[in-house]
Each structure stands twice: as structure tokens, then as C-alpha cells.
């Protein structure tokens, strides 16, 4: 048992001692690829989505130097027809690239990997013929062992993310291992890589083109294996008596085709462990990079970030992204990176991005407060002032500011209806997270309240119940709130409540204001 060759099953043993959510059907899917043209698999997901757990699981299953039957016999993979066929039958080469980078300098990365893998191969097979070419040495090891390797590379993109200057040499190393179909056929039964970024593009082509990639944009049939599905989260909430509605509000938001909602496992398990809903994923090192990306000098990005923070979905073209942290030609590249990092969720059908959940919204709100660019400072100040004008019932100022946002916006108002008006309101009040929780289309006894801003714990501000109208009047909006008894939805709130009626008149006389506002203090 070694560090890089046949690391054993101790990692997965530790995982099984905790509360393990069964993801072993991933093994069955990898088994299906063994010996086929699809045997090279790359999974990219954000941090803390369970990628390393999966890598440890695969090591334990395939490593021929250990007996892992007791770890898997009670799990889903045991019901697979090929379970015993591949269980503990291979030499495994395992590289956790984050750990490797911690052991050597970036300049010596490739040499370090080659020296240590060959050293452990010689310990296992003393008669191994070692030659200058690393790939040829691996092929000789296959002859000595009598079986091909399973290659597992966890955090494959760490050298590209942390040391961009070595990415060409590193990609050439991977190309040497996997680009040649002859070498791959002789050496590897299968290979599995995980990372945050998809495989780096080299010009218009992937640098390692034979890998089948499964990303946040196109997860295909691997969607359920990384991250928790909603069904799994529901079971955990029942088991540990946790409020699923709150769990969903805090950590849902990533929707993958064929699976639906996918949750960050780290955040879900910490919410269960601490009995507290909070921002856990953003405590990871990925969080520190958000300001660096949203503050880039890219035309239109500041306005788009404001739209996202306000809850608006924005268009994004993901095709031009170069799969690195350096090459940004436009705001689409920045937004695509934020999707891969988990800061944004992507709707594959609509081709739009949005902030996925309350956990990430909090990080955006905090980061925007730290952004010292003039445009962002101005937007935050205007939104803060709008909130204060609303609280102080300054109807003229509220109408004027919302109309200003309307005139500046290009994305939200592409249809003449109340949904478009809601997008403008979201953008205008985008800094609400400092004070409020926002709920939309909140069901009441006689209809749906358009938008409710409920004060966060410890915030001494009134709740805001907002009704939107198109080509009517602000008074009509207030009357509807009262007639349909919308305030009843806040029974138990007990604090001060303001009714906010907003109306947009599309056809107005030149020079007249298109927006009108009416604000009343609710009295039962």
C-alpha cells in the first residue's frame, strides 16, 4: 500500500464511519466504461460537492492490495451484475493534485510525480524495466502486474488554478498519458478525473480530447453522483428532524438535467450537524475569489452583477470560456467561470444564469459591499437609499428611483407584463439582503402576494408587502392587498408592516412619470 500506487481503502473506511449517502452507483457507471472508448471520465463540480469522497470510494473499490467487500456489500453497487468482477482487481494510480502541489515546487511537479510513482512501482514489482519515457514504464508495469491500471486524478485542475505558469507543461504531461490511443489502450482499464474546471482548451480543441466530460453545464448521466439530490436531502431531513423547507431555501438552486435539484453536501451536512442554517460553503477557499472576478474590467459586468444580486436571471453564452482563470474576453467568460465555481446556477434550457440560493446570495451581498469600484458603490448607495425612502414612505422618491432603474435596464424589461416589472423591482432593491429575506408569489388565502420583504432577525425595519400593477394605478395595487387580505400571510410576524403599491403606465403623456407609488402603514 502506497501514497500514489494502491493507496488502499482507509480513506473510504473513514467516510463509511460517518453518515454516508450512498453514491456507489457511480462505480457501476465507471465499470460500464472499462475497456470501451468511454473509459476516460472527467467530472467537474464546485468545491465541497463530494468529488474527493467519490475518488476515495473508487480507490477502495478497485485497489487490488486490499479487501473492501465489507465496505460495499451493503451498498447499492453490491446489486450490480459486475460488482465482484472488478472489486479489488486493479493496480490504482492515485494523484490528489492539491496534495502533490503541497509536497513539491510547481517547477518540479511533473518530475516529482514520475519519480514517486516509479519508486512505488519498483517496490511492488522489483523486476520492472524502467525506461526514460514514463508512459513506456507504465506499459512495462502492466506486463509485470498482468493487469491494467485504474488512474484516479483528484483536483486535476489544481496546477492550472494555482500555478497558471506551468499549465502548458502539465497539460503536455496529461496529453502524453492519455492522448495516444495506443498507449491508453495498453496501460489503462479506465481513468477518472475530478476538478472544478472542465478540461483546459488548447486553441479550439480540448488538450485531452479523448476524455468524456461531465460538467455543471452538461452533467449527462453523471448528474446524480456528485452532490446530493433532493430525494437524498429529504431523507436526511427526516432522519435528523431538520426543516426541509429551510434547507431548500438555503442550499437548493443547482438544477441539473434528468436529476433536478442538486445540493452542496458540505453545506447540508454542516446545517444538520450544527442545527443551524448558515453560509458554510462560502467558508471554503473558493469564496475568497468572488470579488476578484466580479470586479473585473469587463463592459457591462457591474450592471449584470447587480441584476443577479437582485434575483434577475441573466443571459450567458458559455461557449467561448477557455476553462482557465486567466483568459476573459467578455462578461460571458466571467459568468461561465462563476457557474463552474458554484457561485451561479445555470438553466440549460433558457441559457440563463442566476444566484442559486440564500447561502450564495449572502456571499454576493457581502462581496459587493467590499467592492470599491465607483459603479458598484453608486449602485449599492442608490439601492440603500431606495430602501430607506420606502421605509419612510417617501413615495415620490421611490417612484423616481424605480423609473431610473427601468430606464437604465435593458435585460429585464423585454415584455410588457408584471413579470417584467418584478425584474425591475428586484434590480432596484438589490441590496435588500442586508435587511430582509425576500419571498415572491407568496400564497395567501385569496391569491398571491407579489413580493414580501421580511426583516432579518435583529433588524429594526418594517416588513414590506409589495403589489405590482401594469397600466392601472398604485391605489389599485393597495386596494388589492386589502381586498384579498394579503397581510394575513404574515400572521405571527408581529412587527410593523408597510403596504407598497407600485404601478407602471406604459402609455403616458410625454414628460409624465411612468411609475407611481403609494405606501401605507398596515393597521388591522
Beta strands, then each sheet from edge to edge (+ up, - down):
strand 1: 40-44
strand 2: 91-96
strand 3: 149-154
strand 4: 188-195
strand 5: 201-202
strand 6: 205-206
strand 7: 212-214
strand 8: 228-229
strand 9: 254-256
strand 10: 260-263
strand 11: 314-315
strand 12: 345-347
strand 13: 352-354
strand 14: 436-444
strand 15: 447-455
strand 16: 463-470
strand 17: 497-504
strand 18: 515-521
sheet 1: 2+ 3+ 4+ 1+ 7+
sheet 2: 5+ 6-
sheet 3: 8+ 10- 9+
sheet 4: 11+ 13- 12+
sheet 5: 14+ 15- 16+ 17+ 18-
end
